[in-house]
Amino acid sequence: MTLWQVMWRDFKAILSDKDLVLTIFGAMLFYSVLYPLPYLNQVPTEQNIVVVDHDNSSLSRQVIRHADASAKITVTAQLPSVYEAKQWITRGDAHGLLVIPEGFRRNLLLGKGATLSYGGDASYFLIYSAVVEGLVVAGMDASKQIQMVGLLARGETAAQVEKALDTVTINSVPAFNPSLGYTPYVVPGLFLLLLHQTLLIATSILGAGQWRQPGYWQQVSPLLLVSARILTFSTIYALFAALYLGYCFYFYNVSVLATMAEVGLFMVPFILATAALGVAVSSLFNRRDLPTQFFLLISMPILFVAGFVWPLALIPEPLVMASQVIPAVPAISGMLSLNQMGADWAVIFPQWMQLWLMLVVFGLLAWLGISVRQQQVNSD
């Protein structure tokens, strides 16, 4: 058989296997909708808080109005005691509380200072961060108002007061992810990991299902079978890569800084190396149900060592070094630098070459594994 004939037999074997069809086509389409779904709101806003106002002064009411005007929080109720505020948080009716102490306005006007207490449910750290950020900004606004009143009372002009209160203006400009949302932050790396894991599972299921029964895979040389299988799966996953990194990125408003040619050129060794690894690993399995369990088990460790959801500096160095043999790790790092950070090709060239090296090594391992499988069948 020629290379094209073996590829055609592999393609028909994939389409005739409902588990493979579900793993490849069903899962990839389903995950393209499921995984970005929780991040579509980008950042938590308008989190409910309650206020315990023991001062009940004009200034305390001003602080409450400023807090309610914040995009991060919404004041849902004013309660008479901290105990009742805790009950609201326990029931989930509010995520935070602000406590304004008695004598708040008087102490500030006397220049004694005052303490605003705030807290909340830190079980969801993103929600807690939003609550704290909103309350801190409201407290700083109130402090600035008091300083303004004091300076005006001392006879300074409005221009002098404004200059004194705004001596330093911070212009915050994010270098990457300008929307500061979670979709551009999580989805690019997650899509590459999905391509990687499902490709490994699919190639392993196909191989594990064939080793125990005679078929076309025995009638060709190991090199021909490895080459055809890698090309067959790579062709299928090139289409899914185009869907994920093309249409889905634009649909979910993920920032794209690289050209289509650069992205395609970088993806070629990633898909080929992953397919080669899948064919090599498939020779280790005799049962079709094991590859799915194994690769799902290692998905979370790969997610962390990829470095886009957790800093690599906080992961043990030996673990980071060992992860460099996984195609998804250099691929995610290189693609995020290229497509989301606008890095030059020279910056991601080491990862690109690392993926080509992986293709050679995993291709040799796949050839060795299938050679052993064919010898085992022939000896039986």
Secondary structure, 3 states (H helix, E strand, C coil): CCHHHHHHHHHHHHHCCHHHHHHHHHHHHHHHHHCCHHHCCCCCCCEEEEEEECCCCHHHHHHHHHHHHCCCEEEEEEECCHHHHHHHHHHCCCCEEEEECCCHHHHHHCCCCCCCEEEECCCCHHHHHHHHHHHHHHHHHHHHHHHHHHHHHCCCCHHHHHHHHCCCCCCCCCCCCCCCCCHHHHHHHHHHHHHHHHHHHHHHHHHHHHCCCCCHHHCCCHHHHHHHHHHHHHHHHHHHHHHHHHHHHHHCCCCCCCCHHHHHHHHHHHHHHHHHHHHHHHCCCCCCCHHHHHHHHCHHHHHHHCCCCCCHHHCCHHHHHHHHHCCHHHHHHHHHHHHHCCCCHHHHHHHHHHHHHHHHHHHHHHHHHHHHHHHHHHHC
